[in-house]
Amino acid sequence: MPRAVPDASQMDELITVTDRMREGIEGVVTGRPDLVRTAVAVLLAEGHLLLEDVPGVGKTTLAKALARTIDCTVGRVQFTPDLLPSDLTGVTIYRSATQEFEFRPGPVFSHVVIGDEINRASPKTQAALLESMQEAQVTVDGTTYPLPRPFLVVATQNPVEMEGTYPLPEAQRDRFMARLTVGYPSAEAELAMLEVQETSDPLAHLQPVTDAAQVARLVETTRHLYASTAVKQYVVDLVSATRDDPALRLGASPRAAIQLLRAAKGLAAVHGRDHVLPDDVQRLAEPVLAHRLILSAESRLSGRSGQDVVADLVARTAVPAAAPVRSGVRDRTAAAG
């Protein structure tokens, strides 16, 4: 039995709220609309986001701006080497007055968790996030507690300063739907940023445009966007190619295929479409796949990166010639063009 696809009212809600979120975030993160679109797409796909770049380019600002557009609970964690797993998940304490144990939840019990410099925490503390990111729950002292929905982890890390850091293990990286590099703004965007932030902080004036309940509906709507069999086969072909490439020691997992398709649906939603195109998959192949790959020794010695390998695979993998779409589909980008 075919799944129900979003109706016109659901698509209108999705487009309206997504546009408002993008407008708000772009008022804070100047001159990087593609970055903002991808971040919102990951949110709609109910994935987790890893922001990686040098200090001062706006990683934490983007994470905060994304969180502030939603009227929901936000947990902020500054990862340090002495941070304990219980500092994230919470702790059970004994109340002598009532002679009972009481669970005090940690910052992970929030709709949006902002983890700053995640690679500065020990592997044990990093692993405390594994269950919450994959299963939206936390187990403490043998008791399992559900996390609020939607649940999004936005973590940042600095790839340059390696002293006192712990690289994320493969299992942890695989839980992040996408890794984004913020990058430097253009000269024009940086000048505009100076003009805006010379006397005030735009982040302080950013107001929520939606709430947690509505975001949960948008996530459900996004999951039901149409993806043809040809597009799904394209996703499988790309992911399978990583497992056979001699440049890699470890390719992408089946989880990567699921998350690439969901992220592509999120990007389609951001563009106002109720169906996925091969272009959506291509644009997100590098952010979704590159950080999950382990290069061979030869690739590392030759200076290749995971991004380079994914770009080569995208160029070599056959794109569906004419990916079928449903009749009556909505495509705001086509209409605008």
Order of alpha helices (4+ residues) and beta strands (2+ residues): alpha-alpha-beta-alpha-beta-beta-alpha-beta-beta-beta-alpha-alpha-beta-beta-beta-alpha-beta-alpha-beta-alpha-alpha-beta-alpha-alpha-beta-alpha-alpha-alpha
